[in-house]
Amino acid sequence: MTDSQAGDRDEKKEAPDLVSFADMPARLEESGLKRISPQRIRQLAETDPDWPIPMETAKKVGRIRVFDWKLLEPYFTNRKSRQGQRTDRLRARGEGGDPQGT
């Protein structure tokens, strides 16, 4: 065996660390991040433009979508929580409406 063949074996790609929506809350806690419900995570995946893996390209195992945790963990680490923020008022301002409703 040549040195180049031995080097090829050492440079194997790591397998993706696949998680489902149901697994993500526990992974968040293991990473020291705030726990989010699977339903909220699914909502983020469907609506947040910063979500790193588009829903239509996510891998499927049966009927379950799975995502690579190595790509998702930085998203959750850098995500700014806006808990309690009223999105109806933001929409009114963005559409040129009066935020006071008058």
C-alpha positions, 0 to 999 in steps of 0.5 A: 500500500502506498502512502497516498492510499493510506492518506485517503482512508484517513480523510473519510467524510464524517457521517451526518448527525441526523435528528428529527424535529422530535429529537431537537429539543433534547439536543438543544438542552445537551448543547446548553441552549434553551429548549424549544418545542418540536412544534416551534422548531417545525414552525421555524423551519417552515417560516424562518428564512435563516433556517439552514436546511430548506424543508424541501431538501431535507432527508426523509426516513419514512415520513419523518424529515431528518436534519444534520445537527452539525448544520443546525446547532450554529443556527440555534446558537446564533438565533435571537429569541423574540419571545413575546414580540407582537408580529401583527404590529410589525406587519402593520408598520411594514405595510405602511399602516399606522402601528396605533391602529388609528 
